Each structure stands twice: as C-alpha cells, then as structure tokens.
Amino acid sequence: MRKILVIGIGAGNPDHLTLQAVKALQTVDVFFVLDKGSVKDELVDLRRSIVDEHVTRPYRWLEGRDPERDRNPSDYVATIDAWRRARADVCQGLLASLGPDEVGAFLVWGDPSLYDSTLAILDDLASRGESFEVSVIPGVTSVAALTAGHQVALNQVGRPVQITTGRRLASGWPDGVSDVAVMLDASYSFEGVDPDTWIYWGAYLGMPDEILVAGRVGDVAPRIRELRDEARARKGWIMDTYLLRRT
Ligand SMILES: C[S@@+](CC[C@H](N)C(=O)[O-])C[C@H]1O[C@@H](n2cnc3c(N)ncnc32)[C@H](O)[C@@H]1O
C-alpha cells in the first residue's frame, strides 16, 4: 500500500518542526510540493532547507504548479471547489510517480487542519479510486506563532474564540465571541471593527522579517496598513494573521 504523510512544518520558522515531523521526514521516498509561482519561492525554499537539514536518505523532490485562482470570485464556495479539483488533478499527476510500497509526503504550512486543502484533496483522490494510506503529523499554526510572538493567550478566561477569514469579518463581528483570530485577510478588514477593540497583529511570523504590532485598533490600524503595504511591496508577498479582542 502506498503511504502519504501530511506533515505540518510550522508557520515559517524551521525550528517549529516537531520531533514527530523530523522522524517522519526520515521515512519519505518522495516529497510533493505545489509551487505557487516566483513570488512565493521563499516558501518552497523553506521546505527544501528543512528536507536538506533533516533527511539523509535518498529521496525524490517533485514540484507541481499550483493552479491560479480568482481572488475576488462572485461565488466563493464554487470557485474554491473548482480550484481544489484543479489542485487534485495536479496532485494526482504527482502521485503517479509513487511506487507501490513507497512513502510520499506533503509538507504543509502551519498545521494541515487549518485553512489548508491537502486533506480535502487526498479525500478527492481517494474518491477517484486512488489507493493510499494517510497519516497526519500536526504542526505549529500561524495562530500559535502569533500568540507566542505577542506573549498572550488566545482566549480570555472561560471564553470562546473564533478563527475566521478577513472576508467573513468584513461582513460583521461574529455572534457570541469576544476574541476573533483572523487569517487570509487581503482587505484590511480590521479597519471596520469598533476602534476600541484591541488588535494583536503579526506578519511573516517566525520568519526573519517578522513584524508585530499591538494596540487599540483606533490607534494602530493606520500603522499596520502602512507596514503591511511597505512589506508587501518590498517582498512581493505577505502573510499576516491577527487576534481581535474585546474586553
Ligand atoms: C492558507 S492559510 C494556511 C494556514 C496554515 N495551515 C496554518 O496552520 O497557519 C494561509 C494564511 O495563514 C496565515 N499565515 C500562515 N503563515 C503565516 C505567517 N508566518 N505569518 C503570518 N500569517 C501566516 C495568514 O493569515 C495566511 O493568509
């Protein structure tokens, strides 16, 4: 039986890698990587350096081109669905190179359970008749890297937390929660919340370019926009995450 490892590698710091992940890396015959294009070469390079550092046995490195997706779709769910199917086609092509008893691995940014489509793609491939066994190795999420960077807890005592996207936050503060962790926000959705809300913001968390800002939204939002725009223009890409807190 072919085996696929889905390995969470953490949010950008090579030291986020767990010992479980390091042990798993040493069993892999083929690493599968979806390349997002030149602007995110740095993200592929990090995966490559992790493998170079921890794997001493022979392995194959296979890159597939991640399909482009519409960033402002009129039907978000249908667009994501079509994009996931296109990614599954690419992954099916990569998987074809895996021998009957070999181990393949996807190195997933952060943790595979959080806003990542690898597990859904593998489900899709299984439903197309591909046979393989899957193991998941958890990783440090960008949310954990954010709260560690700011030295704060994710929740207030006995209170729930919601993890959501910038797109959803833009349509209103979620009911019943005082703490909201926001990911995938390209539209500065924090600018629309009550200015007395506290924000813990972080970009390139765990990486050499890490930027952290905390404060009352009304005070720090313009600074975050400025830093975000400047960093994005300089590097060509940005990944940021923030926690909004109402006390
Ligand atoms: C497709 S999701 C992947 C999340 C990942 N699976 C995780 O566990 O963190 C990408 C989003 O994660 C967040 N993210 C990932 N890495 C980050 C980092 N190093 N610094 C800040 N945000 C990050 C950003 O909100 C980005 O838009």
The ligand as a MOL file (V3000), in Angstrom:
LIG
                    3D

  0  0  0     0  0            999 V3000
M  V30 BEGIN CTAB
M  V30 COUNTS 27 29 0 0 0
M  V30 BEGIN ATOM
M  V30 1 C -3.8220 29.0410 3.5500 0
M  V30 2 S -3.6930 29.6060 5.1950 0 CHG=1
M  V30 3 C -2.6660 28.3940 5.8810 0
M  V30 4 C -2.6910 28.3630 7.3980 0
M  V30 5 C -1.7720 27.3090 7.9840 0
M  V30 6 N -2.2200 25.9760 7.6680 0
M  V30 7 C -1.6280 27.4350 9.4970 0
M  V30 8 O -1.7690 26.4260 10.2110 0
M  V30 9 O -1.3150 28.5200 9.9760 0 CHG=-1
M  V30 10 C -2.6380 30.9870 4.9410 0
M  V30 11 C -2.8650 32.0640 5.9920 0
M  V30 12 O -2.2380 31.6780 7.1860 0
M  V30 13 C -1.7080 32.7990 7.8390 0
M  V30 14 N -0.2470 32.5960 7.9470 0
M  V30 15 C 0.4410 31.5000 7.6150 0
M  V30 16 N 1.7330 31.6230 7.9200 0
M  V30 17 C 1.8800 32.8520 8.4580 0
M  V30 18 C 2.9920 33.5630 8.9860 0
M  V30 19 N 4.2270 33.0420 9.0190 0
M  V30 20 N 2.7690 34.8050 9.4750 0
M  V30 21 C 1.5420 35.3450 9.4650 0
M  V30 22 N 0.4570 34.7180 8.9950 0
M  V30 23 C 0.6160 33.4810 8.4930 0
M  V30 24 C -2.0700 34.0220 7.0070 0
M  V30 25 O -3.2860 34.5430 7.5050 0
M  V30 26 C -2.2660 33.4060 5.6460 0
M  V30 27 O -3.1330 34.1970 4.8560 0
M  V30 END ATOM
M  V30 BEGIN BOND
M  V30 1 1 1 2
M  V30 2 1 2 3
M  V30 3 1 2 10
M  V30 4 1 3 4
M  V30 5 1 4 5
M  V30 6 1 5 6
M  V30 7 1 5 7
M  V30 8 2 7 8
M  V30 9 1 7 9
M  V30 10 1 10 11
M  V30 11 1 11 12
M  V30 12 1 11 26
M  V30 13 1 12 13
M  V30 14 1 13 14
M  V30 15 1 13 24
M  V30 16 1 14 15
M  V30 17 1 14 23
M  V30 18 2 15 16
M  V30 19 1 16 17
M  V30 20 1 17 18
M  V30 21 2 17 23
M  V30 22 1 18 19
M  V30 23 2 18 20
M  V30 24 1 20 21
M  V30 25 2 21 22
M  V30 26 1 22 23
M  V30 27 1 24 25
M  V30 28 1 24 26
M  V30 29 1 26 27
M  V30 END BOND
M  V30 END CTAB
M  END
